[in-house]
Amino acid sequence: MNKNSILRIFQGESAVGVILILATIFAMFIANSPLSSSYNDLMQTYVSITAGSFVLAKPLLLWINDGLMAVFFFMVGLEIKREVMEGSLNSFDKLALPAFAAVGGMIVPALIFTFFNYGDEGVMQGWAIPAATDIAFALGILSLLGPRVPTSLKIFLLALAIIDDLGAILIIAFFYTSNLSFSSLGIAGALVLVLIYMNYKNVLNNTAYILVGILLWTAVLKSGVHATLAGVILGLLIPLKGNQDSYHALEHSLHKPVNFFILPIFAFANAGIAFSGVGVKDLVDNLTLGILFGLFLGKQIGVFLFSMLAIVLKFGKLPEGVGFIDLYGVSVLSGIGFTMSLFIGSLAYECTGDICFDVVDERLGIVLGSLISGIIGFIILKLRYR
């Protein structure tokens, strides 16, 4: 590969997928090297912010998962609002097909996970792990196929992943919340009202919204509801009408730091699987199989069948220039859960008080399911567009 080819890869969408793969490989290399103890110590290093009697102290891993990922979800909130108001989700005709696909892509993987793990209360907390799609990774793999891929297919995958992210956000809000602090929730609610009032008064200064958003993030973090939800709420409440240029500039300014800094750091911090103790029993464990088959089989079955259902019921139609093979290939690619699945896994199996669930490392199933989905989906579409 010559220098120009390498530059083209890193200037396009595919660069995100390449960097995430490199971050994951590097994390696994470190976790299986003599530096593994230093890696674990680094992730568990406490970082504190103190202001008078206010103290916020968390391990570095949680600062990444609760803090940096809140910026990612802020960008997701901005994207959802833009797509609904002026993009690929701004009408029922455009929304129906990816919405049906996303719902199927969440229901079927959860059912497959439940089939393997029903009855094990601790393990069942991870039922939502295979229900997520990694938008950056999936689009990165699709973009590796070059300009022959119809733009309408990319838009379909983008809309599917955005609705999927919205579903993941709701799942996190309703199912991964514990030890609620009603005083902090009250403060968070008041700050949301402030943001709504700023919209009502046509405040268009994005900096003012972000300053209130930082306070909102702190209140939500202290409330017991996952702090990343503050990012989504802020993204949805940044005004778009009458402020298009500023809104688009803000969203665009987040793409590079999120895709090339935040997501790779998240992958590095969460994908460090130590293989020294992994054996056949781990590969055939119900948790591993539930996630693996949920991502690889559940996603493609759910997305493809529910898309067909939308078409048969005439709620939606195939995008222009897209055939059923294209739709199936993208359905397989949607099984790349990776960063979103890792994120939900970190919530599902974190310790609650003195209780820690003794489960096989869920990251094994996530990496295997995402890897197989990415390879098979790429091969299907590569053959389609050869």
N, C-alpha and C positions, 0 to 999 in steps of 0.2 A: 504493500500500500504506500503510495507516494505522499509527499507532504501536503499537497493540495487536497487529497482525499481525506486525510486525517483532519484538516482544518474544516472541511465541509461537514464532517460528522459532528465535530464539537460546536459548530455554529447552528446546528439544527436541533429539532426536538429529540433526535436519537441520543444526543449528548447526555441528556438526563438519565436515560436508561443505562448508558455505558458507565457513567459516574456512580450510579447506585450499585451496579454490579461490582465495580472496583472497591467501593466502600465496604460492601458485604464480604467480599473475598479477603480484604485486608483485616476486617474484624475477626473473621474465622481463623485467619493465619495467626493473629496476635493471641487469640483465645486458646490456640493449640501449640503455642510456643513457650519458651521459658519466661516470656513477658506476661503470661496469662494472669499471674497474681497482681502484677502492677496494673494491668487493664482493669481487673475487678476492683482493686483499691481505688483507682481513679474514678470509676463510675459511682462508687459509694462514698466518695469524699463529700463531706457536708459543706455547703456554701450558704452563708447567712447574710440577710439584709436586716439591719437594726436601725430603728428610728424611735428614740425614746423607749416607751414600753412596748412598742410594736416590734415583733421579731418574726421573720420568715426564714426558716431553716429547712433545707431539703438536701438530699444527696444529689450530686451532679446529674445522675441519670434522670431523676424526677424534674430537675430544672429543664433538661432537654425535652422530656416528654410532656411536661405541663406548661413550660414557658415557650420554648422555641416552636413547639407544635401548635401553640395558640396562634402564632403568626401564620403558620400554614393554613389553619382553619379560618383565619381572618381573610386570607386570599380566596379560600373556597367560598366563604360568604359573599365576597365581592363578585366572584364568578357566577354564583347562583343567581344573584340579583340581576346582573347584566344579561345573562342568558334568558331569564324570565321576562325582562322588560323590553329587550331589543335584539335578542339573539335566537338561538336554536330552540328555545322553549317558550317563545312568546305567543304561541297559538296552540289550540288543542290538536290540530293536525300534526304539528311538529312535536308536540309533547307526548302524544299517545303511545307511539311505538317504543321510544326509549324508556318511558315510564313503565309500561307493561314488562319490558325486558328487565329493568332494574328490580321490579317487585319479584319476578320469577327468579332472578339471580340472587335474591336474598332468602326467599322461602325455601327453595329446593336444597341449597347447601346446608341450611340450618336443620332441615329434616334429615339429611344424610348424616350430619354430625350427631343428631339425636338418636338415630338408628344404632350407631355404634356405641353410644355412651349413656343411653337411657338407664336411669336407676342409680347412677353414680353422681350424687348431688354436687360434690366438689368439682368434678370434671365438667359437669353440665353448665357450669358458669361460663365456659368458653364457647357456647353454642353459636355466638355471633362471629367468631373468628373467621370462618370461611365465607361469610356473607359479604365481605368487603372487596372492593377492586382498587388497585393502585393505579390512579389515573395517570401519573407521570410515567410509570414503568410501562403500562399498556400502550400509551401513545408513543413512547419512545421506541418500543419494539415495532409498532405499526409503521413508524416513519422510516425504519431501516429498509423498508421495501421500496422506498423512493417515490417518485412522482406518478408512477402508474396506479397507485392506490387512489380511488376516487375521493375527492374532497368530501363528498356527502357521507362516505363511510367513516372518515375521521370525525366528522361532526356528530354522527350517530354514536360513535364510541365515546366522544367527549360528553354528549348529553347523558348517555347511559351512566358514565362514571360520576357525573355531577349529581344525578338523582340518587345514585348508589351512596355517594358521600353524605347526601342529605339524610338518607335512611340510617347510615351509620351514626350520624350526629344524634338522631332521635333515639336510637338504641342506647348510645352512651348516656344520654340524658335520663332515660327512664329505667335502665337496667344496671348501670354501673355507677350508682350514686349511693353513698353511705354516710352515716354519722352526720346528719344535717344540722347545721347551725342556723337557726331561724333568724337570729339577729343579723348574721352576714347575708343571708338570703334577702332580708328586708332592705339592707343597704344596696345590694345588687339590683333589686327591683326598683328602688328609688333612682339609681343611676340609669337604668333602662328608660324610665320615665323622663329623665333629663335629656337623653338622646332623642327620644320621640318629640319632646318639646322643642328641641333645637331644629328638628326637621320642620315642625309646624311653623316656626319663626323664620324658616328659610335661611338658617345658618349654613353657609357653604364652605366654611374653613375646615379642611380635613384635619389640620393639626388640633383644632379644638375637640373634634370627635375622638381622635386618638388619645389625647390626654384623659378624657373621661373614660375611654376604653381601658386604659391602664388601671385606673381605679376600679373599674368593673371587673377586670381580670383578677385583681387582688381580692375583692369581695367574694367572687365566685370560688376562687381557690380556697378561701377560708370557710366557705359554706358547706363543703362536702360534695357539691356538684362539680363534675370535672371542669377544670379551668379552661380547657380548649373551647368550651361552649361560649365563653365570653368573646372569643375571637370571631365565631360565626355570627353572634348577635350584633357585634360592632360592624362587621362587613355588611350585614343586611340593612343596618340603619344609617350607613353613610349615604347621603342623598345623591341620586343620579339625575333626576329631572332638573334641568336648568344648570347642571354642573357636569355635563358629559366629559368635557376635556379634562377637568381636574380629576374626575372619577377614573377615567381610563388611564390617565397618567399615574395615579396611585396604584391601580391594579398592575399596570405594566412594570412599575418600579419594584414590585414584590416578586416578580417571576424569577429573576436571576438569583437574588439572595435565598429564596425558598428552594428553588430547584438545584442550585449549585452549592449551597451551604447548609441550609437547615435539614433538608431531606437526607443528604449524605451523612451528616453528623448523626441524625436519628438512626440511620441504618447501621452506622459504625457502632453506636452505643447499644443497639438492641440485637444485633445479629451475631454477636460473639458466642457461637455455640462451641462448646468443648466436646470433641468427638472421642476423647480418651475412654469415657465410660459408656459410650453408645454401642449397643449390641443389637442382635436380631430381635430381642424382646422389645426393644424400644421402637424398632421399625414396624413391628406388627402390633404395637400397643393400640388399644381402641382410640385413644386420644389422637395419636399420630394418623391413624387410618381415617378417622372422622374428619380431620382437617384436610388431609391429602385428597381424599375422594370428594369431600365437600367442595374444595377449590377446583379440582380438575374435572370431575364429573358433574357435580351439583351446579356449578356456574354455567357450564355450556348447555346442560339440559334445561335449566331454568330460563336462561336468557333466550335460547333458541325457541323453545316450546311456547313461552309466553309471547314472544314476538310473533310467532305463527298464529297464536290465538288472537292477537290484536289485528292481524291482517285478515284472518277468516271472519272475524266479527265486524270488519270494516271500520274499526276505530283508527287504524293507521295503515300505512302502505310502505313498501320498500322504498328507501331513498333512491333518487335518480341515479342510474348507472350502477346500482348495487343488485347482485343476484343472491340466491339462497346460499351458494357456496361462500360468498363474501360474508354474509350474515353469520354463517356457522363458524367461519374462521375467527371473526371478532368475538363470537360467543365463547370460544375456547380461550382467546386472549384475556377475556374478562376474569378468568380464573387466576390471574396474577394478583394475589392479594397483598403480598409483601408488606410495604410500610403500614398500610391501614390494618392489615391482619396482625402485624407485630404490635401495633398500638393497642388494638382491642385485647390482644393476648396479655399485654402488660397490665391492663385493667382487670381482666378476668381472674388472673392468678396471683395478684399481689396479696401480700399479707393484710389481713384485717384484724387489728388488735393483736392478740397472741396466737391467732389461728393462721397457719400457712398450709395450703393444700399440697399434699405430696403427690404431684403429678409428673409424668414424663415431660421433658422440655417441649413445650408447644411449638417452639420455633423450628423444630425438626420438620414437622408436618407442613408448616407454612412455607419453608424454603423448598421442600420437595414438591409440594403442590403447585407453587408459583413457577418453579423451574420447568416442570413438565408442561404446564399450561403455556408458558412462553415459547418453549421449543416446538411443541406440536402446533400451536396456533400460527407461529411463524412459518413452519413448513407448509401448512395448508394454504396460507395466503401466498407464499413464495411460488408454489406450484400453480396457483391460480393466476398470478401475474407474471409468470416467467416469459 
